[in-house]
Amino acid sequence: MAKANPLQFIQQTRSEIAKVVWPTRREVLLTTAMVFALAALTAVFFSLVDLAIRSGLAAMLGLFA
């Protein structure tokens, strides 16, 4: 591939950036809220799984002690 000179590179870069479809403010806020909600849901799920495993192990170890 031929090496482009710096001026051509800048022109091509501007041309490609002009093709980008940027998300709207509403889309950004909505997807951000979804990420936070799913992160919180995942944290609650894994906390409950951890609690169940800890309780199960404590009960099992209590039987053998």
CNS distance restraints for C-alpha pairs under 8 A (distance, minus, plus):
assign (resid   4 and name CA) (resid   8 and name CA) 5.99 0.50 0.50
assign (resid   4 and name CA) (resid   9 and name CA) 6.06 0.50 0.50
assign (resid   5 and name CA) (resid   9 and name CA) 6.26 0.50 0.50
assign (resid   6 and name CA) (resid  10 and name CA) 6.23 0.50 0.50
assign (resid   7 and name CA) (resid  11 and name CA) 6.27 0.50 0.50
assign (resid   8 and name CA) (resid  12 and name CA) 6.05 0.50 0.50
assign (resid   9 and name CA) (resid  13 and name CA) 6.03 0.50 0.50
assign (resid  10 and name CA) (resid  14 and name CA) 6.16 0.50 0.50
assign (resid  11 and name CA) (resid  15 and name CA) 6.16 0.50 0.50
assign (resid  12 and name CA) (resid  16 and name CA) 6.20 0.50 0.50
assign (resid  13 and name CA) (resid  17 and name CA) 6.16 0.50 0.50
assign (resid  14 and name CA) (resid  18 and name CA) 6.12 0.50 0.50
assign (resid  15 and name CA) (resid  19 and name CA) 6.81 0.50 0.50
assign (resid  16 and name CA) (resid  20 and name CA) 7.02 0.50 0.50
assign (resid  23 and name CA) (resid  27 and name CA) 5.92 0.50 0.50
assign (resid  23 and name CA) (resid  28 and name CA) 6.41 0.50 0.50
assign (resid  24 and name CA) (resid  28 and name CA) 6.34 0.50 0.50
assign (resid  25 and name CA) (resid  29 and name CA) 6.21 0.50 0.50
assign (resid  26 and name CA) (resid  30 and name CA) 6.01 0.50 0.50
assign (resid  27 and name CA) (resid  31 and name CA) 6.06 0.50 0.50
assign (resid  28 and name CA) (resid  32 and name CA) 5.98 0.50 0.50
assign (resid  29 and name CA) (resid  33 and name CA) 6.10 0.50 0.50
assign (resid  30 and name CA) (resid  34 and name CA) 6.21 0.50 0.50
assign (resid  31 and name CA) (resid  35 and name CA) 6.17 0.50 0.50
assign (resid  32 and name CA) (resid  36 and name CA) 6.33 0.50 0.50
assign (resid  33 and name CA) (resid  37 and name CA) 6.08 0.50 0.50
assign (resid  34 and name CA) (resid  38 and name CA) 6.04 0.50 0.50
assign (resid  35 and name CA) (resid  39 and name CA) 6.01 0.50 0.50
assign (resid  36 and name CA) (resid  40 and name CA) 6.13 0.50 0.50
assign (resid  37 and name CA) (resid  41 and name CA) 6.13 0.50 0.50
assign (resid  38 and name CA) (resid  42 and name CA) 5.99 0.50 0.50
assign (resid  39 and name CA) (resid  43 and name CA) 6.12 0.50 0.50
assign (resid  40 and name CA) (resid  44 and name CA) 6.23 0.50 0.50
assign (resid  41 and name CA) (resid  45 and name CA) 6.17 0.50 0.50
assign (resid  42 and name CA) (resid  46 and name CA) 6.18 0.50 0.50
assign (resid  43 and name CA) (resid  47 and name CA) 6.05 0.50 0.50
assign (resid  44 and name CA) (resid  48 and name CA) 6.20 0.50 0.50
assign (resid  45 and name CA) (resid  49 and name CA) 6.27 0.50 0.50
assign (resid  46 and name CA) (resid  50 and name CA) 5.97 0.50 0.50
assign (resid  47 and name CA) (resid  51 and name CA) 6.09 0.50 0.50
assign (resid  48 and name CA) (resid  52 and name CA) 6.13 0.50 0.50
assign (resid  49 and name CA) (resid  53 and name CA) 6.20 0.50 0.50
assign (resid  50 and name CA) (resid  54 and name CA) 6.06 0.50 0.50
assign (resid  51 and name CA) (resid  55 and name CA) 6.01 0.50 0.50
assign (resid  52 and name CA) (resid  56 and name CA) 6.02 0.50 0.50
assign (resid  53 and name CA) (resid  57 and name CA) 6.08 0.50 0.50
assign (resid  54 and name CA) (resid  58 and name CA) 6.02 0.50 0.50
assign (resid  55 and name CA) (resid  59 and name CA) 6.08 0.50 0.50
assign (resid  56 and name CA) (resid  60 and name CA) 6.14 0.50 0.50
assign (resid  57 and name CA) (resid  61 and name CA) 5.97 0.50 0.50
assign (resid  58 and name CA) (resid  62 and name CA) 5.91 0.50 0.50
assign (resid  59 and name CA) (resid  63 and name CA) 6.35 0.50 0.50
assign (resid  60 and name CA) (resid  64 and name CA) 6.73 0.50 0.50
assign (resid  61 and name CA) (resid  65 and name CA) 6.19 0.50 0.50
